[in-house]
Amino acid sequence: MSGNMGMEQLIPIVNKLQDAFTQLGVHMQLDLPQIAVVGGQSAGKSSVLENFVGRDFLPRGSGIVTRRPLILQLIHGNAEYAEFLHCKGKKFVDFNEVRGEIEAETDRITGSNKGISPVPINLRVYSPNVLNLTLIDLPGLTKVPIGDQPVDIEAQIKGMIFQFIRRESCLILAVTPANTDLANSDALKLAKEVDPQGLRTIGVITKLDLMDEGTDARDVLENKLLPLRRGYIGVVNRSQKDIDGRKDIAAALAAERKFFLSHPSYRHLADRLGTPYLQRVLNQQLTNHIRDTLPGLRDKLQKQLLTLEKDVDQYKHFRPDDPSIKTKAMLQMIQQLQTDFERTIEGSGSAQINTNELSGGAKINRLFHERFPFEIVKMEFDEKELRREIAFAIRNIHGIRVGLFTPDMAFEAIVKKQIGRLKEPSLKCVDLVVQELSNVVRICTERMSRYPRLREETERIIMSHVRSRENQCKDQLVLLIDCELAYMNTNHEDFIGFANAQNQSENSAKSGHRALGNQVIRKGYMCIHNLGIMKGSRDYWFVLTSESISWYKDEEEREKKYMLPLDGLKLRDLEQGFMSRRHMFALFNPEGRNVYKDYKQLELSCETQDDVDSWKASFLRAGVYPEKTSEAANGEESSDTGGSSSMDPQLERQVETIRNLVDSYMRIVTKTTRDLVPKTIMMLIINNAKDFINGELLAHLYASGDQSQMMEESPEEALKREEMLRMYHACKEALHIIGDVSMATVSTPVPPPVKNDWLESRLDSNPRLSPPSPGGPRRAAPAQQGSMGQRGAPPPPGAGTGRPAPPLPSRPGGAAPPPPGGRPQPGGGLPAPLIPTRPGAGGAAGAMQAAGAANAAMNHMPPHMRQQINQAVGQAVTNAAMNELNSAFARFNRPVPNVPPKLPERPQNGRPF
């Protein structure tokens, strides 16, 4: 397929862009415009479209030939052939067969009697000489149905045309034959409806060689008559005789060129006429579209290049087989691991900060100061069980005798049992810390994912060391507990002693409780679930103090909803509700009293388990302890317990004394444990792990095996590196190509707008005033068009009314009177009237209309303005009447009476002058 040199020049540019984006794996949306031909029947639309493609393949003839829309998709390919959508898989190499198939497919749907159909024919033409374009050949506009055509054929064809030309990406070729009236061009009218600015419309004048002798379309082609924003281009297509004689397109183009160069009216426009110029204009539109698309493509590529540069930085000078590079990479990653591990633990800042949950040093700090104290208190305090054990210990020590004094052996036995319970939460704290360290190591070695064997070996070495230190730490903590069990230091400065314990028990019996300061312990949001059936659950802002818990509407703490005292309350865990992810717990009274309104418990929830643990630790500081699930007592213990509740006052005083002593000593031991356990874990595990990673990890890695095998890339990482480098270079190449395209192509500016309102006013309002067709004799353009660049002056008053204009008042003297009974001679004139006239006066009727409009507007004016306007309007009516009188006297060739400038009075006999 050949014949369009401009398109052949664009093809390499588009191919370069397409190849660059294909390498990037990015789909390039150039979305070149569609080109549709619109015009009347037998206007030469198919010939114009064929000339643009450069191949003869469309049906031709007289009358309505194109009876279905033909959507022609040009696709750039290596081979040249055609395919129809309704004949999938069949390739047409001979374009005469393509023409025959178009005719056969048209007749199959519409019949052979001039019927039409909106169902399009889809034809794809593959060729190395085309761009990816869509050309649309549309049926010609017709008004009178013939054959099998429907009655509303005009409306159907218009709807068919609008379906395609409404798209903003469609260039419209408005085709009009030169031997018809351009003012009645339906193609221009349709184009104006969908493209009022004229940005997409190009006028095409065909059949210039068929105009009558002595006429031409020079004013139209010079864009002086009925101007368009993009102007008109004249073409000369092959005649039916040429088509029947198999005249090829090259010969037709030569004949067209010869016609324009030899015609006297078109010789000066020959370079801007003809099919080659139309091809250049359309190709320039395609070039403009490509250039308009390039800035967006360039921005997309530059953003992608900036993103790639950060990732490609480490790959630019990478050579997989170089051992020195592998050694350097391993050293760099170990150094990075050391830095990341220390930052994660010490909290000195990291590039990858977790914003979703606590991790690293923050998580370990929470384990030390919230989770570990909570575990200690949960195991330590069960008041009823402790008193029962003290009573049994005192009675068993006394044996058969009645004890007069409180035995210190009972204190020692109870304290040792309480101290022994501290082992479990201490060892559990170690397990939790080691688990978090394992997570930290896994996160810090993510940078080694490029080398899976190195990462696996590094994690194994570090965690093996941490596990060994874990066992040492647990042994050390057990030793600390054993040291506490080995000796009861009752001389400790914080220990209250027996005397103080007895006094404290007496004071406690009197007051019932110890006074505490009402200090704020914690604030935050929690959800209450048992507000009622109608209210459901709702979030509130809670404030926990050492004596009460209050909740407010929001954190401003202005509207307090409720305040609940904490005396006698305990904590209990609740199961999660159905389809709920919130973690729940409850405050309740062990004695079964109502806690909140009519509810036995206050059900609360938080979004995460960590929040629940924090609130539980805060409730422990306020003296609200978790519920203990004690084992069921046997009958003997029940009877003994029942007896203990009614034990003698002396035993009750001894139990209270021992209880106070145990409480005092356990506070000392618990305080020491809460202080020493975190310190021991930090020294034996965390700090030791940091020292190991900084000092010994590299040596262990070298001693573990072959470094070349350890530094082998994973297949996924190698593929990722190669893909990233390829994308990076392809992106740079695409940007370079876009720069070349910008330099190699030139964008033409959009022509300035023209006054083309004739499409709305002249074609619709008054056909008699439409401009003459290009086929008429050459004359100056009428002045009433008002378009840009046209010749002539405004018409004199009275033009177009069939009578001469009234003489102007400035004309000197009168001319010779005309011969009797004849018409005024050319060049002659009547004597100048004494009545002054206004040029352009519209007659009495027009003046009266103006007066009516002025009256309507005067209703809203002040009185003095109304009076001035009335005088002016009266004068205008008088002048208009005088103009009509002048015209009447001129028609009858009578002299105008010399009267003052006012309306003439009727004579006494009632007859006119």
Sequence and secondary structure as in RCSB ss.txt:
>XXXX:A:sequence
MSGNMGMEQLIPIVNKLQDAFTQLGVHMQLDLPQIAVVGGQSAGKSSVLENFVGRDFLPRGSGIVTRRPLILQLI
HGNAEYAEFLHCKGKKFVDFNEVRGEIEAETDRITGSNKGISPVPINLRVYSPNVLNLTLIDLPGLTKVPIGDQP
VDIEAQIKGMIFQFIRRESCLILAVTPANTDLANSDALKLAKEVDPQGLRTIGVITKLDLMDEGTDARDVLENKL
LPLRRGYIGVVNRSQKDIDGRKDIAAALAAERKFFLSHPSYRHLADRLGTPYLQRVLNQQLTNHIRDTLPGLRDK
LQKQLLTLEKDVDQYKHFRPDDPSIKTKAMLQMIQQLQTDFERTIEGSGSAQINTNELSGGAKINRLFHERFPFE
IVKMEFDEKELRREIAFAIRNIHGIRVGLFTPDMAFEAIVKKQIGRLKEPSLKCVDLVVQELSNVVRICTERMSR
YPRLREETERIIMSHVRSRENQCKDQLVLLIDCELAYMNTNHEDFIGFANAQNQSENSAKSGHRALGNQVIRKGY
MCIHNLGIMKGSRDYWFVLTSESISWYKDEEEREKKYMLPLDGLKLRDLEQGFMSRRHMFALFNPEGRNVYKDYK
QLELSCETQDDVDSWKASFLRAGVYPEKTSEAANGEESSDTGGSSSMDPQLERQVETIRNLVDSYMRIVTKTTRD
LVPKTIMMLIINNAKDFINGELLAHLYASGDQSQMMEESPEEALKREEMLRMYHACKEALHIIGDVSMATVSTPV
PPPVKNDWLESRLDSNPRLSPPSPGGPRRAAPAQQGSMGQRGAPPPPGAGTGRPAPPLPSRPGGAAPPPPGGRPQ
PGGGLPAPLIPTRPGAGGAAGAMQAAGAANAAMNHMPPHMRQQINQAVGQAVTNAAMNELNSAFARFNRPVPNVP
PKLPERPQNGRPF
>XXXX:A:secstr
    HHHHHHHHHHHHHHHHHHHHT        EEEEEEBTTSSHHHHHHHHHTS  S   SS    S EEEEEE
E SS EEEEGGGTT  B SHHHHHHHHHHHHHHHH SSS   S  EEEEEEETT  SEEEEE   B SS  TT  
TTHHHHHHHHHHHHHTSTTEEEEEEEETTS GGG HHHHHHHHH TT SSEEEEEE GGGS TTB  HHHHTT S
S  SS EEE     HHHHHTT  HHHHHHHHHHHHHH TTTGGGGGG SHHHHHHHHHHHHHHHHHHHHHHHHHH
HHHHHHHHHHHHTTTTT  TT HHHHHHHHHHHHHHHHHHHHHHHHT   SS  SSS  THHHHHHIIIIIHHHH
HHHHH  HHHHHHHHHHHHHHHHTTS  SS  HHHHHHHHHHHHHTTHHHHHHHHHHHHHHHHHHHHHHGGGGGG
SHHHHHHHHHHHHHHHHHHHHHHHHHHHHHHHHHHH   TT TT  HHHHHHHHHHHHHHHSS      EEEEEE
EEES S TTT  EEEEEEEESSEEEEESSTT  SEEEEEE TT EEEE    TT   EEEEEE TT   SBTTBS
EEEEEESSHHHHHHHHHHHHHTT EE        HHHHHHHHHHHT  HHHHHHHHHHHHHHHHHHHHHHHHHHH
HHHHHHIIIIIHHHHHHHHHTHHHHHHHHS HHHHT   HHHHHHHHHHHHHHHHHHHHHHHHHHHHHH      
      THHHHTTTT GGGS   TTSB     GGG  TT       TTTTTTS     TTS S      TTS   
TT      SS   TT  HHHHHHHHHHHHHHHHTTS HHHHHHHHHHHHHHHHHHHHHHHHHHHHHTT       
SS     TTS   
